[in-house]
Amino acid sequence: MRLLDFSRPVALLMVAVLHYVNHRETAVVDRYREMLAPGSPLVISTLTADQRAEQAARVQRFFAEHTSTPVTFRDHAAVRSLFDGCELVDPGVVWTPLWRPDPADPGGWEPHRAGCWAGAGVVR
């Protein structure tokens, strides 16, 4: 018995994992996306150094010194390109706190401090 029917839409959630995939291995996203039927949702969130270069450098040093898994930061354009072949869902690729924020949240904070881009798309 097959668990997933890839002839029908299947959601692919790549949330908080792609910063463990280096730039040379990003083609894995393409391979997964190509397996998905049209109408399949693709959700991605990943670390960025955009507007947070100093903090990102500290995170990279920590991972290099304390783990065997380096981290990879992607700028906005690189994250956006992971959605090639998809129709982006509003509001597009934005700071994680801005992706469908809670209307009850009073705001007043700086969304870039999250250090992550997030987005969702639908495979065409």
N, C-alpha and C positions, 0 to 999 in steps of 0.2 A: 504494500500500500504506500502510495506517495503522500507525503505530508503536505507539500505545497504544489499547487497547480500553476506553473509559470505561464500558462496560456491565458491566465486571468490576472487582473491587477493584484499585486502583492506589495505591501509597504516595505521599504528599505529604510531603516533608521540607522544613520551613521552619526550618532550623538556622542560627543566626547571620546571619539576613538581615532579620528584622523590625525591628531597631533602626534600619534605614535607611528604614523606612516610617513616616511620621508618623501621628499619631492620626486625622487626617481621612481618610487613605487605607487604614485598617484593613479597610474593606469588601472589599478585594481578597482577604483570607483567606476571607470568606464566599463570594465568587464562586468561588474555587477549590474550596472544600469542597462547594458545591452541585453542582459538576460530577462529584464522586466518587460511585461506586456504594457502596451499603451494604457494610460490611465493609472499606472502605479505611482503612488506617492514616494518621493525621495526626500528625506529630512537629514540635514547636516548641521552640526555645530563643531567648531574647532577653534583652537587658540590662535591669537594673532598678536603681533607686536605693534600693530598700527596704534599710534598715539600712546603706546606703553613700552617703548623700546628698553628703557632702563629696567623695568620690572621683568620684562621678558628675558633679558640677559641674566638676571638673577635666577629665574626659573630654569633656564638652560644650564647654568652652572650647577645648580642643585641636582638636577637629573644626571648630569655628567659625572658628578662626584659621588652620588649615592645610589644610582640605579644602573642597570645594564641597558636601559631603554632611553635613548635620547628623545627629546621632543622637537617637533617641527612646527614653526609658526607660519601661517599663511596670511598674506595681505588680502584685502577685499577682492581685488581682481582675481586672485588665485582661487578663492572660495567661490566666487561667481562662476568661474570656468568649470567647476565641478558639476554645475547644473546644465552644461551643454547638452542639448537634446531634450531638455525639459522646459515646460512653461512654469516660470516662477509664480508662486502664490504670494499675494500681497501680505506683508509689506516688502517682500524681496529678501535680499541678504542684508541684515542689519545687526546691530549689537544685540546680544541675546536678551537683555531686559526690554528691548523695544519690539521683539517679535510677539505680537498680540499681548501687550501688557494688560495687567489687571486695571480696569477703569477706576477701581477704588484706591489704587496706589496714588498717594499724593504727589509722587515725583519729586523734583528738586534735587535729584542726584545726577551723577555724571555717568551715562550708560557705557561709555568707553572703558570705564574702570572694570567692567566685567572681563575684558581681555579676550572675548570670544565673539566670533561672527556666527550667525545662525540663519538658516533659510529652509524653505520647503519648495519643492517643485513637483510637477506631475509629468511623467514620461510621455512624450508625444508618440 
